[in-house]
Structure formats: C-alpha cells, structure tokens
C-alpha cells in the first residue's frame, strides 16, 4: 500500500488531498486545496499562492489517473477540484446533511450528472474495488460532538498489505464516535486533522466554536490510546499545522515516533505557510503575485456560478438524490 499526501497545511496550503494505491486500485481522497483569505489580518503571501499552484497541479494531475474519488465533506479545501474528475472515475460522496451542504449539492449533483460522471452517497457502507475494499463511516463530528461545523465521513481503505484510514476533519479525534470507529477499523496508517490549537489564543470573528486546553488534552489522550491498541502510524496535520506552536504543543506525541506531519511522512521539510504569515510581514503587492492557473481560477468560480436549473432534465434526475439528502 502506498499513501501519498498530495497537499497539506504542513506543505503550504489548506488541504488533505491524498492518493492511495492498494490492491491494484488508485483512490483519491478529498480533491481540494485552498488558502485562508485572511490570517492575522493579512492575505496570502506570494509564496502561499505559488504553493497553491503546485498543489492544484498535483491534485488535478493525479485525479486523471485514479479509479475512484472519495469526498469526506463539502468544505472547499476538501472538494473544490472535484469538477475535474474524469467521467470514467467513480465518485463516492458524503450525504449532505446541513443547509450549507445541501446548497452545495444543488449545484454539484446536476453538474456531475450533466457531464456523465457517476456518483453515490455512501455513508455507512462498504464498496469493493478489485482486491481493495472501501469502508465508509457514518457521519462523524467535525470536531467536538455537537459542533456547529457539521460532520465528516471517514474512509478505511483495506487491502492485503494493510489498512489506511483517512479521518478527515475529526480534529484530534475530539469526539468519542470518531475514536470508536477508528479503533474498530484498526488502521496501520491513520491520517487525520489535528486539533485547532490556534483557537487557544486566536479566533476569527466569524467563528463561534471555542477550543480549550481541556479539549486538547482529550484529543491527545484519544490519539495515544489509538496508538497503544493499534500500533498505527499517524499523520497529524491540517488544523494542527495552522498553529505556530504545533511542535511544542504536540511534543509528547511526536516523541513517540508514531506521529508526524504530512510533510514529515513524505520526508520533506515542513512549510506551514499560513501559520508563518505573520512572520512574513506586510502582504505582498498584488501585482507581483503569480498568475493563477486555469484550474485555480475555475475552482474559485465554482461557487459563484449558478448552474442549477430545477427544470432541466439532468436536474430532475438529481432530484431523488437531493430529496434523500434533505430527509
């Protein structure tokens, strides 16, 4: 089994895009990459924009060669490049649950159908692909139980040579449901978002969720228990890598030899550019920023274009999927 994080916060962009090759099958999980519009009151630096260009190219290039794509939830940094999937590729999606997810689906589902792309809502099911199985969790909290950010769908990819879990934005894991599902699947490698420790001392005005040192202790204890009983290797990234104190706050876990960032897993130097944005000083001159590729521009337009026409034939075909998601 070969696991390749294609983009990650420790590599300079907001992403958990991962390519998994197992049992003769290639699976892409969460084909998305974005930058924070503001951090410390500053926009992205030129270096971040360059990293985004590279991440988008890597994700789109790999997505053209996979058998299946899995989307764990509908946040832009996990899905915004999905429209570039080939029509021959199977797409497995989490069932939309929140009003925001349903609005996203009203645009996305007809678009996929219009272009001949097959997709399925797969929460709580298992799909077989040749010598590989994909087991999808039921919805797990996007952080703490009952959090307002909604839920995610984790996926366990199993073949004869091991089990890999993409745990998405479970943030630690903070919730007992996520911890129990991971333990049940017994992964050899677990990739998950760490806790949002930057919220201990910095919180966006638009965010209503709080995070405490008690939450951090709970998340770390859950991860220690998972390592104890499964012996798994852990890729801890995403929210955790947005904190300039990532290594200091997770020193005990990193010292076990079982935990590392996505960059560390790849043997690359860490480049947590969003966390370092304050150190970069003033925002870059927009005229000096590199030009965005067509992929980035199209992804940015994705949410601005309203392609959903309720009277169109392909929209009517999507109606049962949308009704099921809304129920």
Buried (B, 14 or more C-beta within 10 A) or exposed (E): BEBBBBBBBBBBBBBBBBBBBBBEBBBBBBBBBBBBEEBEEBBBBBBBBBBBBBBBBBBBEBBEEBBBBBBBBBBBBBBBBBBBBBEEBBBBBBBBBBEEBBBBBBBBBBBBBBEEBEBEBBBEEEBEBEEBBBBBBBBBBBBBEEBEBBBBBBBBBBBEEBBBBBBBBBBBBBBEBBBEBBBEBBBBBBBBBBBBBBBBEBBEEEEEBEBEEEBBEBBBEBBBEBBEEBEBBBBBBBBBBBBBBBBEBBEEBBEEEBBBBBBBBBEBEBBBBBBBBEEBEEBBEEEEBEEBBEBBEBBEEBEEEEBBEEEBEBBEEBEEBBEEBEE
